[in-house]
Amino acid sequence: SEFNYADFQQQAVEDFDHKLIKTEKYGGWDCYVVESISKDKDYVYSKSISWIDKKSWVPVKMELFIGGKHVKNFTVQDLAQVTGVWTVKNSKMTTLETGKSTTLRLSEVKYNNGMGQDFFTFEKLTAEL
């Protein structure tokens, strides 16, 4: 996969220095374009440039950098509200050096289905391994 673990972790806003670069359209979305530089020198990506949809506040495109080099692109093809939650239903991560890409498609998404937070402990999620 061209995705790595860090790509799925939600990062705290305060862990980065952010700068609004411009506003523009991308893929039909009206976006803020924001440069984010990690304050943590050990974080996978030193910098990202994100196209943030003004309506949903979801990044619909990201350019990811390691040590100043543009290494990956993340793009959203399908963004929809599911039970009132903005959800990326189809996205792609491309590694620029190799040209390889991985597409992630969610066919069925359910929110607020009654599962408590204690269901998602490390022990329960790895019990079958």
Secondary structure, 3 states (H helix, E strand, C coil): CCCCHHHHCCCCHHHEEEEEEEEEEECCEEEEEEEEEECCCCCCCCEEEEEEECCCCCEEEEEEEECCEEEEEEEEEEEEEECCEEEEEEEEEEECCCCCEEEEECCCCCCCCCCCHHHHCHHHHCCCC
